Amino acid sequence: MALLQTSETEQIIWAASCCSITSLALHECKGPVDKEWCGRMCGSTSKGSMCCLQSDAASCLCRGHPLYESVLKSENPDDVCCVICSGQKMIAKPFFLSGEKPCCKGSSDYLCCQSRDACPCDADVPSMCACYGLKCCDCCNPLDDSKFRLDFVPCAKIAPVSKGAQAGAVEVETASIIDEYLLCAGCCCICSMYIPGTYMEAFGVEDTSLCCFCVENGCQACMLPKNKEEEVLLLAQSGQARCIKPPIASGGPCCKGVTRMGFSVTKFAFPCDQEVPCVFAVCGQKCFERTIQGQFKCGDDKQIVPATGRKPLFSKVVTRGAMSVKEPKQSTPSNETLQRH
């Protein structure tokens, strides 16, 4: 993800203290008070790097915000009302050691204000002191041999933060689940595990869920990059929460989700549906199940495996794709979540 940039024009310096500057973009306050103006003013963004940690974040982004389209991650954008929060944190190679990048640098935008800081100071964050819109002086900066000098300037202006390079969106290694085994189930919740092919198949955390009727979440944590030559070494955290139209109004669930943590998977749905059917199981042994056709079946129905001549310890669960919060289509018996063995 590129560095977030919201302002393209000069701003007025309000306060400054050596390597930290707060400025005002008063031009952002102009214009008619409409939905677009409110959307632009309500949102806040931030980005930055500190040593080997890079991050960017956004919150309260509505359709009027200039970054709404680029930040939004949804397969059904028309159903999204606003982006509640979105962001990521990455552990990257420490290029600050060789001087290719600063030790720390960041900026944040909220309402018509912008805060920026850098160590060491640079063209985006020159070393100065200012208070209540009055610039007092330029401070010493050993990197460019600048010296202390008085410089009383009211409403001094500063250029917008440059669109510096930051590690882009990184493609991560995701788990490829072939066989999923049932551990336990309690009506609207199913817990299962799978056998990872490599250690990377058992690495990281992934979650997709719908909660509180209208809040849709999607997040990842501790994910390894697919390209080993990437600047990013580890995707520490990435996620987004969106306010959407309540799926229950069109026949969808009240809440639903799937979480993979290591090589364990948890699924839940209320009310139960085809992807998360009503099942009760203990230690891999099914006690009863309500099939897709609405039939109740009691007892375990695992069949003997020809290769071993014995019944497996755990029932299998059919691996499914991305979670759907809309009314699932009617499927055939061959697509049942719990296969018979």
C-alpha positions in Angstrom: 0.0 0.0 0.0 1.4 3.4 -1.0 1.8 6.2 1.5 -1.6 7.8 2.1 -1.7 11.3 0.7 -4.7 13.6 1.3 -3.5 17.2 0.7 -1.8 18.4 -2.5 -1.5 22.1 -1.6 0.6 24.2 0.9 -0.5 24.3 4.5 0.0 26.8 7.3 2.4 25.9 10.1 0.6 26.1 13.4 3.1 24.6 15.8 6.6 23.0 15.4 9.2 21.6 17.7 12.5 20.6 16.0 11.5 17.3 14.3 7.7 17.6 14.7 5.3 19.9 12.9 1.6 20.5 13.0 0.0 22.4 10.1 -3.5 23.5 9.0 -5.0 22.9 5.6 -7.7 25.7 5.9 -8.6 25.2 2.2 -10.1 21.8 3.2 -12.7 23.6 5.3 -14.1 25.6 2.4 -17.0 24.5 0.3 -20.7 23.7 0.9 -21.6 21.6 3.9 -22.8 18.5 2.0 -22.2 14.8 2.1 -19.0 15.1 0.2 -17.7 17.8 2.6 -18.7 15.7 5.7 -17.0 12.6 4.2 -13.8 14.5 3.6 -13.7 16.1 7.0 -14.7 13.0 9.1 -12.0 10.6 7.9 -8.5 10.4 9.3 -5.4 8.7 8.0 -1.9 8.1 9.2 1.3 6.4 7.9 4.8 6.1 9.1 7.9 4.0 9.7 9.9 3.5 12.8 13.2 1.5 12.4 12.0 -1.7 10.8 8.2 -1.3 11.4 6.0 0.3 8.7 2.4 1.1 9.2 -0.6 2.9 7.7 -4.1 3.3 8.9 -7.4 5.0 8.1 -10.7 5.3 10.0 -14.2 6.7 9.4 -13.8 6.9 5.6 -17.2 7.6 3.9 -17.9 7.9 0.2 -17.0 11.6 0.1 -13.4 11.0 1.2 -10.8 11.1 -1.5 -9.2 7.9 -0.3 -12.4 5.9 0.1 -12.2 4.0 -3.2 -8.5 3.1 -2.8 -8.8 1.9 0.8 -12.0 -0.1 0.4 -11.6 -3.9 0.1 -14.9 -5.6 -0.5 -16.4 -7.9 -3.1 -19.7 -6.1 -2.7 -18.7 -2.4 -2.6 -22.3 -1.3 -3.2 -23.3 -2.8 0.2 -20.7 -0.9 2.2 -21.8 2.2 4.0 -18.4 3.3 5.3 -15.0 2.0 6.3 -14.8 2.0 10.1 -11.1 1.3 10.3 -8.4 -0.1 8.0 -4.7 -0.6 8.3 -1.6 -2.8 8.2 1.7 -3.2 10.0 4.7 -4.7 8.4 8.2 -5.7 9.6 10.6 -4.6 6.8 14.3 -4.8 6.2 16.1 -2.2 8.4 17.4 0.1 5.6 17.8 2.9 8.1 21.1 1.2 9.1 22.6 2.1 5.8 21.0 5.5 5.6 18.7 4.6 2.6 15.7 5.4 4.8 15.2 7.6 7.9 15.1 6.1 11.4 11.5 7.2 11.8 9.1 9.3 9.7 5.3 9.6 9.7 2.4 11.9 9.2 -1.3 11.9 10.1 -4.3 13.8 8.8 -7.5 14.6 10.7 -10.1 17.2 10.0 -8.1 20.1 8.6 -5.0 19.3 10.6 -1.8 17.4 9.7 0.9 16.3 12.0 4.3 15.1 10.7 7.6 14.1 12.2 10.9 12.7 11.1 14.3 11.7 12.6 16.6 12.9 11.2 14.8 16.0 9.8 14.4 16.3 6.0 12.7 18.4 3.4 9.3 17.3 4.5 10.0 18.0 8.2 12.6 20.8 8.4 13.9 21.6 11.9 12.1 24.6 13.2 10.2 26.1 16.2 6.7 27.6 15.9 3.8 28.4 18.1 0.2 29.5 17.4 0.8 30.1 13.8 4.0 32.1 14.3 7.3 30.6 13.1 10.1 31.6 15.5 13.3 30.1 14.2 15.1 27.5 12.2 17.0 25.0 14.3 20.3 23.4 13.7 20.4 20.4 11.4 23.8 18.6 11.2 22.8 16.7 8.1 22.7 19.8 5.8 25.0 22.0 7.9 22.2 24.4 8.6 22.6 26.6 11.7 20.2 28.2 14.2 18.7 31.5 13.0 15.7 33.6 14.1 13.0 33.8 11.5 9.7 35.4 12.8 7.1 34.7 10.1 3.4 34.6 10.8 1.3 32.0 9.0 4.4 30.5 7.4 3.6 27.9 4.8 4.9 24.4 4.2 4.7 22.1 1.2 2.6 18.9 1.4 4.3 15.7 2.5 6.1 14.1 -0.5 4.8 10.7 -1.8 7.8 8.8 -0.6 8.3 5.2 -1.3 7.0 2.6 1.2 6.6 -1.1 0.9 3.6 -1.8 -1.3 0.8 -4.3 -0.7 2.6 -7.6 -0.2 1.3 -10.9 -1.4 1.3 -13.4 1.4 1.4 -17.2 1.7 -2.1 -18.5 2.4 -3.0 -22.0 3.6 -4.2 -24.5 1.0 -6.5 -26.8 2.9 -7.3 -30.1 1.3 -8.7 -32.3 4.1 -10.4 -30.8 7.1 -11.2 -33.0 10.1 -14.0 -32.3 12.5 -13.0 -31.9 16.2 -16.1 -30.8 17.9 -19.3 -28.9 17.0 -22.1 -27.3 19.0 -25.0 -26.6 16.8 -24.0 -23.2 15.2 -20.2 -23.6 15.7 -17.8 -26.0 14.2 -14.1 -26.6 15.1 -11.8 -28.5 12.8 -8.2 -29.0 11.9 -6.2 -29.9 8.8 -2.9 -31.5 8.1 -0.5 -28.8 6.7 1.8 -29.7 3.8 4.6 -27.4 5.0 5.3 -25.1 7.9 4.0 -22.2 5.9 0.6 -23.9 5.6 0.4 -23.7 9.4 1.6 -20.1 9.7 -0.4 -17.1 10.5 -4.0 -16.1 11.4 -6.9 -15.3 9.0 -10.4 -14.1 9.9 -13.5 -13.2 8.0 -16.6 -12.5 10.0 -19.9 -10.6 10.3 -20.9 -9.4 13.7 -23.5 -7.1 15.2 -25.7 -7.5 12.1 -23.9 -4.9 10.0 -20.1 -5.0 10.8 -18.0 -7.0 8.3 -14.4 -7.8 9.3 -11.5 -9.2 7.4 -8.0 -9.5 8.9 -4.7 -11.3 8.7 -1.8 -11.5 11.2 1.7 -13.0 11.2 1.7 -13.8 7.5 4.8 -14.6 5.5 5.4 -12.9 2.1 5.2 -15.1 -0.9 8.1 -13.4 -2.6 11.2 -13.9 -0.5 12.9 -11.0 -2.2 10.3 -8.5 -0.8 11.4 -5.6 1.3 8.7 -6.8 3.8 9.8 -9.7 6.0 6.5 -10.3 7.8 3.0 -8.9 7.6 2.5 -8.4 11.3 -1.1 -7.2 11.0 -3.6 -6.2 8.3 -7.3 -5.7 8.5 -10.4 -3.7 7.7 -13.8 -3.3 9.4 -16.7 -2.1 7.3 -20.3 -1.0 8.1 -22.5 -2.7 5.5 -26.2 -3.1 4.8 -27.6 -5.8 7.3 -27.6 -9.1 5.3 -30.4 -10.3 7.5 -32.7 -7.9 5.7 -32.2 -9.9 2.5 -32.3 -13.4 4.0 -28.7 -13.5 5.2 -27.3 -14.3 8.7 -27.3 -12.3 11.9 -23.6 -13.2 12.5 -21.2 -15.5 10.7 -17.5 -16.1 10.5 -14.6 -18.3 9.8 -11.2 -18.1 11.5 -8.0 -20.0 10.8 -5.4 -19.9 13.5 -2.4 -22.1 12.6 -3.8 -25.3 11.3 -7.1 -25.1 13.2 -10.3 -23.6 11.8 -13.4 -22.3 13.6 -16.7 -21.6 11.8 -19.9 -20.1 13.2 -23.2 -18.9 11.9 -26.6 -17.8 13.3 -28.9 -19.0 12.1 -27.2 -22.1 10.7 -26.9 -22.5 6.9 -25.4 -24.7 4.3 -21.8 -23.6 5.0 -22.2 -24.0 8.8 -25.0 -26.6 9.4 -26.5 -27.6 12.7 -24.2 -30.3 14.0 -23.3 -31.6 17.5 -20.1 -33.5 17.9 -17.6 -34.4 20.6 -14.0 -35.5 19.9 -14.6 -36.0 16.2 -17.7 -38.2 16.8 -21.0 -36.8 15.5 -23.9 -37.2 17.9 -26.6 -35.7 15.6 -26.8 -33.6 12.5 -29.4 -31.6 10.6 -28.7 -32.1 6.9 -29.2 -29.5 4.2 -32.5 -31.2 3.3 -33.7 -30.5 6.9 -33.4 -34.1 8.1 -32.1 -35.1 11.5 -29.7 -37.9 11.7 -28.3 -39.3 14.9 -25.1 -41.2 15.6 -21.8 -41.3 13.8 -21.7 -42.5 10.2 -18.0 -42.9 9.3 -17.3 -45.7 7.0 -14.4 -48.1 6.9 -11.4 -46.8 4.9 -10.3 -49.5 2.4 -6.6 -48.6 2.8 -6.5 -49.2 6.6 -9.6 -51.5 7.0 -10.7 -49.3 9.9 -12.9 -46.3 10.6 -11.1 -43.0 10.8 -10.9 -41.3 14.2 -12.4 -38.0 12.9 -15.0 -37.2 10.3 -14.1 -35.0 7.4 -15.4 -31.6 6.6 -15.5 -30.3 3.0 -13.2 -27.3 2.5 -15.1 -24.3 1.4 -14.1 -21.0 -0.2 -14.6 -17.4 1.1 -17.4 -16.9 3.6 -20.6 -15.5 2.1 -22.9 -13.4 4.2 -25.7 -13.5 1.6 -28.4 -16.1 1.3 -26.5 -19.2 0.0 -27.9 -20.9 -3.1 -29.5 -24.3 -2.8 -26.9 -27.0 -3.2 -27.1 -30.7 -4.0 -26.4 -33.4 -1.4 -22.9 -33.9 -2.9 -22.0 -30.4 -1.6 -22.9 -31.1 2.0 -20.5 -29.6 4.5 -20.1 -32.9 6.3 -19.1 -35.7 4.0 -19.9 -39.3 4.8 -17.0 -41.7 5.2 
